[in-house]
Amino acid sequence: MCELFRRIRYRPMRVFFRKLHRWLGLLLLVPLGMWMVSGLYFAISPIAEIRGEHLTVPPEPLSRQSLEEAPSPATALAAIDDHLGSGWKLESVNPFLLDGKAFWRIGGTVDEKPFVRLVGFESGQVRQPLSAEEAGLRAQSILIEKGSDPQVEWLEEEPDNLEFRGRTLPVWRVSFSEPENLHLYLEPWSGELLARRTDRWRIFDFLWMLHIWDFETRDNFNHPLLQVLASLGLAVVLGGFVLWSLTTPLFRRKRPTR
């Protein structure tokens, strides 16, 4: 490294590295610009608002009395046996409140596919999935302010805009023009809110795609293209520091006075 630094001090080499640094910086103008613009948006945008958390009410916790009066989870597991047969595998059992009623939330897999079911504390039966009408009412009840122009859709495939990707399907999507062109994604059996998507989130997601240079899944930031661009960007920064140190009086070798 010291030898390279010494060689760069010669004028021909200094001119060569200066031109190399200039053209490399020009080549990286697009990715560097993308990183700066997207990073600025990430820095000034509260993540809770990006996620739309300010638009929905928080989940209602179960009361202590409900928990004390809860039936044994074994009864809920027996109900799942009757519902699914004996080939399912248990992953989680949690108390859950939906529309003021208490349930055991059973999560697991059947035929290697994840599932969620609710078993009522009082009924001991598996709750039926939401209908389209119930999904719309459920979505409205989650909003802090009532939404306008609701549209309810049953999704069995990922939407083309990739705003609900890598998740278990099918789901209900309830769309509102206001507030903020909001889409709510609901788990059909439990009524749980799985995701909120607003225009601000869509801008965030688009800029995230540009930030990590993954134009397909928008989730992979370990791919070779990004690694190469990041390495070149680091080389430009380090090269700029070296060239600056060669031209600033602070680092110049003083010539002996006669």
C-alpha positions as CSV (number, residue, x, y, z in Angstrom):
1,M,0.0,0.0,0.0
2,C,2.8,2.4,0.8
3,E,4.6,1.5,-2.4
4,L,1.3,2.3,-4.4
5,F,1.0,5.6,-2.5
6,R,4.6,6.5,-3.4
7,R,4.0,5.7,-7.1
8,I,0.9,7.8,-7.3
9,R,3.0,10.8,-6.2
10,Y,4.6,10.8,-9.7
11,R,2.7,13.2,-12.0
12,P,1.9,10.6,-14.8
13,M,0.5,8.2,-12.3
14,R,-1.4,10.9,-10.5
15,V,-3.0,12.0,-13.7
16,F,-4.0,8.4,-14.5
17,F,-5.6,7.8,-11.2
18,R,-7.3,11.2,-11.3
19,K,-8.9,10.3,-14.6
20,L,-9.8,6.8,-13.4
21,H,-11.4,8.2,-10.3
22,R,-13.4,10.7,-12.4
23,W,-14.8,8.2,-14.8
24,L,-15.5,5.6,-12.1
25,G,-17.4,8.3,-10.2
26,L,-19.4,9.2,-13.3
27,L,-20.2,5.5,-13.8
28,L,-21.5,5.3,-10.3
29,L,-23.5,8.5,-10.5
30,V,-26.8,6.6,-11.0
31,P,-26.5,4.1,-8.1
32,L,-25.1,6.7,-5.8
33,G,-27.9,9.0,-6.7
34,M,-30.4,6.2,-6.0
35,W,-28.9,5.5,-2.6
36,M,-28.9,9.1,-1.6
37,V,-32.5,9.8,-2.7
38,S,-33.9,6.6,-1.2
39,G,-31.8,7.0,2.0
40,L,-33.1,10.6,2.4
41,Y,-36.7,9.4,2.1
42,F,-36.0,6.6,4.7
43,A,-34.4,9.1,7.1
44,I,-37.2,11.7,7.0
45,S,-40.2,9.3,7.0
46,P,-41.4,7.9,10.4
47,I,-41.5,4.1,9.9
48,A,-44.8,3.8,11.9
49,E,-46.5,6.1,9.4
50,I,-44.9,4.2,6.5
51,R,-46.5,1.1,7.9
52,G,-49.9,2.8,8.4
53,E,-49.9,2.2,12.1
54,H,-51.5,5.6,12.7
55,L,-54.5,4.6,10.7
56,T,-55.6,1.6,12.7
57,V,-56.5,0.8,16.3
58,P,-54.1,-1.4,18.3
59,P,-55.2,-4.9,19.1
60,E,-57.5,-5.2,22.1
61,P,-55.9,-7.2,24.9
62,L,-57.8,-10.0,26.8
63,S,-58.9,-9.1,30.3
64,R,-57.4,-10.9,33.3
65,Q,-60.8,-12.3,34.1
66,S,-61.1,-13.8,30.6
67,L,-57.7,-15.5,31.0
68,E,-58.6,-16.8,34.4
69,E,-61.9,-18.3,33.0
70,A,-60.2,-19.7,29.9
71,P,-60.8,-23.4,29.2
72,S,-57.9,-25.7,28.9
73,P,-56.0,-25.5,25.6
74,A,-56.5,-29.3,25.3
75,T,-60.1,-28.7,24.4
76,A,-59.1,-26.4,21.6
77,L,-56.6,-29.0,20.3
78,A,-59.3,-31.6,20.3
79,A,-61.5,-29.3,18.2
80,I,-58.7,-28.9,15.7
81,D,-58.4,-32.7,15.5
82,D,-62.0,-32.9,14.6
83,H,-61.6,-30.1,12.1
84,L,-58.4,-31.1,10.3
85,G,-57.9,-34.7,11.2
86,S,-54.8,-36.1,12.9
87,G,-52.2,-35.1,10.3
88,W,-51.6,-31.5,11.5
89,K,-48.6,-30.2,13.6
90,L,-48.9,-27.7,16.4
91,E,-46.7,-24.6,16.4
92,S,-48.5,-22.2,18.8
93,V,-51.4,-21.7,21.2
94,N,-52.3,-18.2,22.3
95,P,-55.4,-16.5,23.7
96,F,-56.9,-14.1,21.2
97,L,-59.7,-11.5,21.2
98,L,-61.8,-10.9,18.1
99,D,-64.9,-8.6,18.1
100,G,-65.1,-8.8,21.9
101,K,-65.1,-12.6,22.0
102,A,-62.3,-14.7,23.4
103,F,-60.6,-17.6,21.5
104,W,-57.7,-19.9,21.5
105,R,-55.6,-19.1,18.5
106,I,-54.1,-22.3,17.1
107,G,-51.2,-22.0,14.6
108,G,-49.6,-25.0,12.9
109,T,-49.0,-26.8,9.7
110,V,-51.0,-29.3,7.7
111,D,-49.5,-31.1,4.7
112,E,-46.5,-28.7,5.3
113,K,-48.7,-25.7,4.8
114,P,-49.2,-23.1,7.6
115,F,-52.7,-22.6,9.0
116,V,-54.4,-20.5,11.7
117,R,-57.7,-21.4,13.4
118,L,-59.7,-19.9,16.3
119,V,-61.5,-22.0,18.9
120,G,-64.0,-20.2,21.0
121,F,-63.6,-20.1,24.8
122,E,-67.4,-20.5,25.2
123,S,-68.3,-22.7,22.2
124,G,-65.3,-24.9,22.1
125,Q,-65.8,-24.9,18.3
126,V,-63.6,-23.8,15.4
127,R,-64.7,-20.3,14.2
128,Q,-65.7,-20.3,10.5
129,P,-63.7,-18.1,8.1
130,L,-64.8,-14.5,7.3
131,S,-67.2,-13.9,4.5
132,A,-66.7,-11.0,2.2
133,E,-69.2,-9.0,4.1
134,E,-67.6,-9.8,7.4
135,A,-64.2,-9.0,6.0
136,G,-65.4,-5.5,5.0
137,L,-66.9,-4.9,8.5
138,R,-63.8,-6.2,10.2
139,A,-61.6,-3.8,8.1
140,Q,-63.8,-0.9,9.0
141,S,-63.7,-1.8,12.7
142,I,-59.9,-1.7,12.6
143,L,-59.7,1.8,11.2
144,I,-59.5,4.8,13.5
145,E,-61.6,6.8,11.1
146,K,-64.1,5.2,8.8
147,G,-62.8,4.5,5.3
148,S,-64.5,5.5,2.1
149,D,-65.3,3.4,-1.0
150,P,-64.5,-0.1,0.5
151,Q,-63.8,-2.9,-2.0
152,V,-63.4,-6.4,-0.8
153,E,-61.3,-9.0,-2.8
154,W,-60.4,-12.6,-2.3
155,L,-56.7,-13.1,-3.2
156,E,-55.3,-16.6,-3.9
157,E,-52.2,-15.3,-5.7
158,E,-49.8,-12.5,-4.9
159,P,-50.9,-9.1,-6.3
160,D,-49.0,-7.9,-9.4
161,N,-47.8,-4.8,-7.5
162,L,-45.9,-7.1,-5.0
163,E,-47.3,-5.2,-2.0
164,F,-48.2,-8.4,-0.3
165,R,-45.4,-10.8,-1.1
166,G,-43.8,-13.8,0.7
167,R,-46.9,-14.3,2.8
168,T,-49.4,-17.2,3.3
169,L,-52.3,-17.1,0.9
170,P,-55.3,-16.8,0.5
171,V,-56.3,-13.6,2.2
172,W,-58.9,-10.9,2.1
173,R,-57.9,-7.5,0.8
174,V,-60.1,-4.6,1.7
175,S,-59.3,-1.4,-0.2
176,F,-60.2,2.2,0.7
177,S,-59.7,5.3,-1.4
178,E,-59.4,7.2,1.8
179,P,-57.4,7.3,4.0
180,E,-54.3,7.3,1.9
181,N,-55.4,4.8,-0.7
182,L,-55.2,2.2,2.0
183,H,-55.3,-1.6,1.5
184,L,-55.8,-3.9,4.5
185,Y,-54.9,-7.6,4.3
186,L,-56.8,-9.9,6.6
187,E,-56.2,-13.5,7.6
188,P,-59.5,-15.2,6.6
189,W,-59.8,-17.6,9.5
190,S,-58.7,-15.4,12.4
191,G,-59.5,-11.9,11.0
192,E,-56.0,-10.7,12.0
193,L,-54.6,-7.7,10.3
194,L,-51.6,-9.0,8.3
195,A,-50.5,-5.9,6.5
196,R,-51.4,-2.2,5.8
197,R,-50.4,-0.7,2.5
198,T,-50.6,3.0,1.7
199,D,-49.2,5.3,-1.0
200,R,-46.4,6.2,1.4
201,W,-45.6,2.6,1.8
202,R,-45.6,2.1,-2.0
203,I,-43.1,4.9,-2.4
204,F,-41.0,3.4,0.3
205,D,-41.1,0.0,-1.4
206,F,-40.2,1.4,-4.8
207,L,-37.3,3.3,-3.3
208,W,-36.2,0.3,-1.3
209,M,-36.1,-1.6,-4.7
210,L,-33.8,1.1,-6.1
211,H,-31.7,1.1,-2.9
212,I,-30.9,-2.6,-3.0
213,W,-31.0,-3.0,-6.7
214,D,-33.3,-5.9,-6.6
215,F,-35.9,-5.3,-9.3
216,E,-37.7,-8.7,-9.1
217,T,-38.5,-9.7,-5.5
218,R,-37.4,-6.4,-3.9
219,D,-36.1,-8.3,-0.8
220,N,-32.6,-9.6,-1.7
221,F,-29.7,-7.4,-0.8
222,N,-27.0,-10.1,-1.0
223,H,-26.8,-10.4,-4.7
224,P,-23.6,-9.9,-6.7
225,L,-24.7,-6.7,-8.5
226,L,-25.2,-4.8,-5.3
227,Q,-21.9,-6.1,-3.9
228,V,-20.0,-5.0,-6.9
229,L,-21.6,-1.5,-6.9
230,A,-21.0,-1.1,-3.2
231,S,-17.4,-2.1,-3.6
232,L,-16.8,0.3,-6.5
233,G,-18.5,3.1,-4.4
234,L,-16.1,2.4,-1.6
235,A,-13.2,2.5,-4.0
236,V,-14.3,5.9,-5.2
237,V,-14.5,7.3,-1.7
238,L,-11.1,5.9,-0.7
239,G,-9.6,7.0,-4.0
240,G,-10.9,10.5,-3.5
241,F,-9.3,10.6,-0.1
242,V,-5.9,9.5,-1.5
243,L,-6.0,12.1,-4.3
244,W,-7.0,14.8,-1.8
245,S,-4.1,13.9,0.4
246,L,-1.7,14.2,-2.5
247,T,-2.8,17.7,-3.4
248,T,-3.5,19.3,0.0
249,P,-0.6,21.3,1.5
250,L,-1.2,19.6,4.8
251,F,0.3,16.4,3.5
252,R,2.8,17.7,1.1
253,R,6.4,17.0,1.9
254,K,8.2,20.3,2.7
255,R,11.2,21.0,0.6
256,P,14.3,21.9,2.5
257,T,15.2,25.6,2.4
258,R,18.7,26.6,1.2
